[in-house]
């Protein structure tokens, strides 16, 4: 397994698993950065699972498309505490 940090934005990213940090707060706004057609589905599932973006929370999804094959969301807590 290779781990890369991509700072060029998601349009230039490729791989099988995408790890995405989420702050506490507006999940919809943050997930819109993924530009994924399934963002609405992800938001609904996160609400069902009571995911808030608190420090250490983890939620993962297998996606229908193969890029990425798996999306892992990690709660980062409140931005002011980073």
N, C-alpha and C positions, 0 to 999 in steps of 0.2 A: 504494500500500500504506500502510495506517495501522498504527501500533504503539501498543498501549495497555498500561499496567501495571494489572492488576486486583488490588486488595488486599482485596476483599470476599469472596474465596473462589471456588472453582470453580463453585458453584451459580449464581452471578450472572454468570459469564463467558459470552461468546459470540464467535464468530469462526471463521475457517477453519483457522488454524494455531495450535496451542498449544505454546509453548516452556516446558519444565518442567525446572528445575534439580534434579539428583540428587547427593547427597553420597555419598562412598565409605561403604560399610557395608551396612545392611539395605535392599536394593532393594525387597523385598516390602512392607515397612512404608511406605516413601515412596510407592510406586505405589498403595497402597491409598487415598491421599488423592485420587486421580483419580476414585474411585468409578465406574470403567469396568468393564463386564461382561467385558471382554477382558483384564483385568489379568493373569490366569494366562498367557494367550498372550504378552503383552508380556514377562513375567518369563522365560518359556522362551526367547524369541528373544534377549533380552539375555544370557542365560547362553550360548546357542549362539554369540553374537558376542563373548563374553568381555568384555562391558561391565561395568565395575566402579564407575563414577562418578568415575574419576580426572579431574583437572583437564584440561579441553579435549576429553575424549571426547565424541563426538556419535553418536547413533543416532536414526533417524527411521522412522516408520511411517505408512502410509496406512491409515485405519480404514474399516470398512464403513459405519458411520453417518456422517452429514455434520457432526456437532458433536463434536469438531473433525474436519475432514477429514484433517488431518495432525498428528501428534504428534511433536515434536522433543524428545529428551531430551539434556541437556547436563550432562556431568560437572563437578561443582564442587570435587572433591577432598575432603580431610578437613575436617569442620566446624571443628576447632580452628585451621585455617590461614586462615580467612576473616576 
